[in-house]
């Protein structure tokens, strides 16, 4: 990775982490989901209780299209506007593309654990998990706390856990404070 850390809310929301997988870094845009291997690793680390999907090159475009739709829906909420109809349509289409059900498995070593049965492919199930989480995020109590980072050039979103929080990370906050300091010093 490029030194970026999870922002508040990403641990509880795969949709938020998914959207933030594309952000601005010191040298331009950074995309953590640009190859099938990166997709495999990213989803495997976030869907531990489910079978890991195996992405292929054609899936990359689907993932990027869904990420744009999820971003549109998540950003619309703090902006106080209605998201584009096409984003809503895609999000709902993906959410219903892989109906799944919980399955109970029991091993002598680890005891009970939950697995998932899906009528769709593992890729469909992974993308449906993201879409479903995005729906739950914007319609649940955490939706009121969803914010866009106020640092110049930052495109990440976060769940505001503290009333005074304005930035997604300490790094963004430090950059804003350093710029303010520089501007004050140069005006004196």
C-alpha positions, 0 to 999 in steps of 0.5 A, a space after each residue: 500500500 501507499 501509506 494510507 490507513 483505514 479511515 473511520 467507518 471502513 472497518 464496519 463498512 465494506 462499501 466505504 472501504 470499497 469506495 476509498 480504494 480509489 483515492 488521491 496520493 502524493 503523486 496522483 490517483 491511487 487505485 488499489 483495485 486495478 488488477 484481478 490479483 488486487 481484487 482477489 486479495 482485497 475481497 479475501 481480506 474483507 470477506 473472511 467468513 465467505 468463500 473468496 471470489 476469484 476475479 478475472 480481467 473482465 471483472 475489473 470493469 464491473 468492479 470499477 462501474 460499481 465503485 463509481 455507483 456506490 461513490 455516487 450514492 454515498 457522496 449524495 447523502 452528505 451533499 444533501 442531494 438525490 444520487 443519479 438514477 443510473 447509480 441507484 439502478 446499478 446498486 440495486 441490480 447488483 444487490 439482488 444479483 446474488 441471493 445468498 443464505 447463511 449456512 451453518 458449518 461445524 468442525 470438531 476443531 473450531 466449533 460452529 461457524 457461518 458459511 454462505 450459500 449463493 445462487 450466483 458466482 462468488 464474484 457476484 456474491 462479493 459485489 452484492 455484499 458491497 452493494 448491500 452494505 452501501 444500502 445499509 450504510 446510507 439508510 442506517 444510523 451511520 448514514 447521518 454520520 457519513 462525510 467527505 474529507 474536507 482536505 483539498 484534493 482528498 476524495 475519501 469518505 469517512 464516518 464521523 465518530 467525533 463531532 469536530 472531525 473534518 478529515 478522513 485521517 491525521 495526514 489530511 488534517 496535518 496537511 490542512 493545518 500546515 497549509 494554514 500555518 504557511 498562509 498565515 506566515 506568508 501574510 505577515 
